[in-house]
Amino acid sequence: MAGKNNGAIIFEMKHWDYCHGQFKNWDEKVENRLAFDESRVKSLQLHIRNAVDSAKIEVENNTQIPLTSGIKLQTLNYIVTVQLGGRKMTVIVDTGSDLTWVQCTPCVFCYDQLDPLFNPSLSRSYQSILCNSSTCQSLQFATGYSGICSTNQPACNYVVNYGDGSYTRGELARDQLNLSSTLVEGFIFGCGRSNKGLFGGASGIMGLGRNQLSLTSQLSPIFGGVFSYCLPSTDADGSGSLMLGSDSSLYKNFTPIIYTNLITNPQLSNFYILNLTGISIGGVALEDPAAFGKNGILIDSGTVISRLVPSVYNAMKTEFLKQFSGYPPAPAFSILDTCFNLTDYSEVDIPTLQLKFENDVDVNVDVTGMLYFVKADASHVCLAITSLSYEDEIQIFGNYQQKNLRIVYDTKQSKLGFAKEICSYT
């Protein structure tokens, strides 16, 4: 669903598992999804390490799209629905990816998805991108893999491999993208004909990274390089919004938007990286602030659980346990190592988590982002943050801790804003 208000397109945004029927073996599925989250993080770290080692007239518009939890699509990420070539596509919102892609026919290998596969032959506006084009040559920077060409195939083929063994491979193409009532002609995307991985029942991925092939960059002449989202709870009925454009009058924030700078690093220019200057638990600041800003922190809608370097995570965990004491322990669950049995407690006092960023920007993590309920009866509840393996890795601000915040990405002024907002789309 999408609507238009004062020239802005509003996309309803849901959690990834939103539209895939009844849950079966949900505990096992969640454990698998968290394992996939860990693989994604390792892939991001490898991509970053490799990057570091290798050392039209603008008419601003606004579009707001419903954004929802993907629970019923059996994923822990968030989804929006758009139209591509006149066909409805439900895609995962991912600020850590650049190339937008969907599964296409004819398909060599495709996973099960909710919507019908995209059929290029049914679209009058579909066009293959040729191998000798500059667009094909830009794939290397956007995906890490150059365009694949052959003498008997003039089309530009792409491949994207993910850290857990998932992948998408297919043809780079253009088609008409419909964002509510805003039509975008010649949108560049991947028409995936061989795809495998834990993408749930989604049609593919919406890439909101900073590379020239990302949706953000392609639509910059229309929306001014600004987008924002408010991630709802992971309940099946939770519904937030993704907005393209800078009209803040359409936000529902109840605190002012405060901005911090995006870190400028030419080697990591595809990512959104912030300068984390401190962390406090229940109002108690963690010591050793020098460790916080060493490599910055990547904000990523496609990573579920936030990651901290071992020294910072251990300090945070120690202070959390000091304040959240007396509760029976429970076994670790997947990547989450600090768990409790809370079945005998009608209410608990959860310590607050505050992240501090450059420019004196303090962001309070919503209480729903502090504990992960492995069991609905609270017999198995875990601290929803985990540790990276090494001190020199880059920390990640995941989507589980981003809930009920309006997060504004301004790519032109290289800044990112935060405000408190109850993420409900109407």
C-alpha positions, 0 to 999 in steps of 0.5 A: 500500500502507498499513498500521496500527501502534499506531494509526498509518497508514503510507503507502508513498511512492515516487518519481513515475515508479514505476508506468508501465512501461519508460522511453523517451527518459528523458534527454529526459523528465528535461530536460522534468521539470526544465523543469517544476520551473523553471516550478513555482518561477517560479509559486511566486515569483509567488504569493508576490510577489502575496501580499506585495504585496496585503499536533469533539473532538480525538482524536489518531490516527496513520496511516502510508502507504507513500511511494515514488519516482515514477520508474515514473510518469515524474515526479521527485516522490513518490507515495502510494496512498489510497482515495477513494470506495472507489477506489484513487488514486495521488497526488503528495505536495505540501506546496506545494499545498492542494487535493487533486484527482483526475481524474474522469469524465465527463472533458472532457480528461484526461491518461493515468494509471495507475489508472482515472479516479475515477467519482463515480456509483460512489460512494454517499458522493460529494456536490457542494459548493454554490456558496453554501457557505462551503467554496466561498468558501474556494477563493480563499485555498486556490488563488488562484482563487474558486469559479466558479458559474453560474445553471444549475449549483448546484455549486461549480467550481474552477480551479487553474493552474500556472506551466508552463501545467498546470491542473486544473478541475472540481467541488469535492466531498466523499467518503469518504477511506480511509487504511489502516483510518482512514475520513474522512467528507466529505473535501473534494477537487477532482473534476477534469474538465479536466486538463493537465500533467506529472503523470506517471501519477498520479491527481492531487495530495495537498495538504499545505499549511496552508490550511483545504482541505488534507488536513493541516487537514481531518484535524487533528482526527484527527491533531493537525495533525502529519505527517511523511515520509521520502523514499527514493532515486529508485530504482524500488524505493525506498520511504519513508513518509508518517505522519499523527500524532505517534507518534515511536516509529514513526519509524526515525530514528537521530539525535534529532529537532531542531526549528526554528521555522516563520516566521509570515507571515500573507501566506504562511500557506499555505507552510512557511517556515524561517529559514535562518541559514547554509550550509557545504560540507565543513565550510567556512561560507559568508560573509555570513550576513545574506543567508541569513535575508533572506526565509527558505527554503520547504521543498517536497516538490513542488519537485525541485531546491533553489534559492538566491538568486544571491549564496548560490548563487555562494558555495556553488558556488565553495566546492564547486568548490574542494573538488571539483576536478580532475574533467573538466567536462561541459555544463550540463543543463537548469537545472543549470549545474555538471556533470562527466564522472566515468566514469574514477573508481571513487569520488569524494569529494563535499563535504558540504552542511550547512544551518543553521536557527534554534535551532541546527538543523544538517541534513546533506544526504544524499550522494544529494542532492548530485549528479544523474546525467544519465547512469547511466555517470557521464559526465554528472553535475551539482551538484543545486542551482541559482540563483534569478534574483533576490536578493529571491526566496524560497529553496526546499529541494527534495525531492532534498535532503530524501532520507533525512531524517525531516521532521516538520511540526507545524502546531499548534506551528508548528515543523518537525523533522529527523532522519536516517533510512534511508527504507525501508518494511517 
